[in-house]
Amino acid sequence: MNRHMELTYQIDCLQDVAVVGCSGRLVRGAALDEFRCRLQRLEHLRVLVLDLSKIDHLDAGGLGALLMLRRWASQQRVQIKLVDPSPVVRRVLDATHLTSVFEISSLEQALSILRAPEPPPCYAVA
C-alpha cells in the first residue's frame, strides 16, 4: 500500500477538548484499529472534534469505527463533532443516512462554539 494513502492523524488537546486532524484512508485495518483505540484512551474530555477534511477514502470499517467512537463518546459523556467532512465522507454519510446521527459542522463553527465566552463569575454578597 502507498504510505501516502495510509491513515495519519494528529491529536491536539487543550484542556478538555481534543481536535484530531485526520488524513488518508479511513479503512478497515491495523491503522484504523490503532486510531480508534488511541482516541478511546484520551481522558478528561468534554469534546472530541474529528477533522475529516483530508480523508480521501472511507469504507464500512471506517464508518463502523466512527460509530464505535460515537457510542464510546456517549458512554463517557463526551460530545463528538465531525468537522469539514471531505466530499467522499459526506457522500457515505448521506448514503447511509448518518448525517442525522453525527453533529457535522465546519471547523470554524465548532471552534466558535468552543470559544464562547464563559458566563461571568457570581459573587455572594454578605
N, C-alpha and C positions, 0 to 999 in steps of 0.2 A: 504494500500500500504506500502511496505517496505521503511522506511525512507532512507535507503542507496541507493535506486534507484531514489529518487526524484532529480529534477534538483537543483544543487547548483552551485554557481558561485562566483568569486572574481574579483573585478574591481580594477586594479592598474592604476592610472593616473600619467603621467609625462608630464608636460606642456600641449601640445595639442595632446597627444597620450594616448589612453586608451587601455590597454591589459586586456581582460576578459578571465579568465580561467574557463571553464565550465566542469561539470561532472554530470553523472547520465543520466536521461532520458529527452530528448528534445521532449516532447509530449504535446498534447493539454491539457489545464487545467489552474488552477489559478497560479501555479508556472511559467508557460511559459508566461502568460499574464503579471505577475509582472516583469519578466525578461525583456521582450520587452519594457514595459513602463519605467522601470528604465534606460535602455540604451538610450531611446529616450529623457530622461531628462538631459543627460550629455550635458554640454555646452562647447563652445570654443574648439571643437575637430577639428583636421585635419585628424587623422587616428584612426579608430576603428579596433582593432585586436581581433578576436574571436578564442581562442584556443579550438578546438573541439576534442582534442586527447583523452579525457576521457568520451566522450559521448558514452553510450552503447546502446541507442535506439533513433531512430528518426522516427516520424510518419508524416502524412500530416500536422498536426497542427504545428509541429516544423519546417517543411520545409516552411510552409506559414509564420511563424514568421521570418525566415531568409530572405525570400523575402520582407517582410514588412520592416525589418531593412535595407535591401539594398535600397529600394525605399526612405525611410526616409534619409539615408545617402546621396543619390544622391541629394535630395532636399536641404539638409543642406551643400552640397559641402564637405562631409566627405568621405574619402577613406575608404572602408571596406575591410578587408582581413580575409579570413578563413585560419587558420594555423593548420597543422597536423591533418586533419580530421581522426577520427578513421575509421577502415575498414567498420563499419556499415554506418557511414555518407558518406564515399566515394562511397559505393555501391548505396545508394539512389541518390546521386548527379549524378553519372554515369548513372543510370537507367532513370533518369528524364532529362538527357542532360543539367543539370545546371552547369556542370563543366566549361562551356564556359561563363557563366553569372557571376560567382564569381571569384575573384582573390584568388587562392589557392596556398599556399606555406608551407614550413617548418617554424617553429618559428625562427630558425637561419637565414633563408633567409630574413624574414620580419624584424627582428631586425637589420641585417646588412644594409639593405636599410635605415632604420631609423637612424642608426649611421653614415651614410655617412657624411664625413666632409663638413662643411659649406664652401662656397666659401670665399676666403679672402676678408676682407673689402676693399672697394675702397675709396681712399682719393683724394680729389680735391687739386690740386696744383695751387697756385696763383702766 
